Amino acid sequence: MIKLIKKNNKPVITAQGEKCFWMCTGQILANLAELVQVLEHMDENTFSYHVNQDRNDFSNWIADVLGEAKLGAAVRKIKTASTMAKKIKSYL
């Protein structure tokens, strides 16, 4: 289930239940703001688990679950957690 909330006239999409992002660390994320907070403090091993040459779990979740296709495509090419956090933060 996806919940839509308006903040500053921009919709904030929050995933619920099984639509949330489940990190390899056990953390569960529900929206882009939470993802930014985690990315800003993420170690390289955790980032590499979710983003590598075979996949980009964050990009897929942003595009496919949250419905933000343009942002998902934009972060697909990013290879560091800090750069991805900045890109998402600027979008918000």
N, C-alpha and C positions, 0 to 999 in steps of 0.2 A: 504494500500500500504506500502511496506517495501523498504527502500532505503539502499543500501550497499555502504559504503565508506571504503577505506583502510587507516589505520593509523598505522604507524610503522610495515608495512607488515601484520597487523592483520585486518581482516574486522570488521568495526564498523557498526552494524545494527541499523538503525534508523527507527522506526515506524512512520507512518504518518496517519493523519485523525483518523478514528475510531479504528485503530490498536494501538493508543497510550494508555498508562496506565492512567486511570482517577482515581485519589485518592479521598477518601471521603472528603478531605479538599478542593476539587475543583482544585487542582494542576494537570497539565497534563504533563506526562513524555514520552519522545520519545526514549530514549536509556539507556543503562546500566550506563553510566557516570552520567546522570541526576538522576537515581535511587540512586546511591551511595551518591551523594550530599544531597539528601532528607533524606535518611536513617541516615546519620551522625547527623542530627539535628531533627529527628522525635521523638515526644513524645510517651509515652507508649500506650496511648489510641488509637492513630492513627495506630500504629503498630499492636495492638491487633485487630483492626477492620479488617485489611487485612490479618493477620496471627493469626490463632487460631486453636483449635482442629478440626474444621470442614473444614477449607480451608487454602490455602496459595496462595493468589492472586498474589504475586510477583513471586513465583516459577512457577505458571501456565503461567503468561505472558512471563517470560524468556524462558520457554520451548516451549510453543505453538505458541506465536506470533513472538518472536525474533529467534526461531529455535535453541536455545542453550540448548538442552536436558540434557547434562551432568551437566551444571551449574544449571539448573532448579532443577534437582534431588539433587544436593549438597546443595542448599539453602533450600530445602523443610524441612529439619530437624532442621534448625536454628530457635531459638525462641527469639532472641533479634535483634533489629535494628542495633546496633553497630557491632555485630558479622557478620550479613549478609552483612553489608557495607564492612567490612574487606575481607570477602570471595570474593565478587564481584570485589573489588579493586585488589586483588591478581590475579584474572582471567584476568583482563584488562592489 
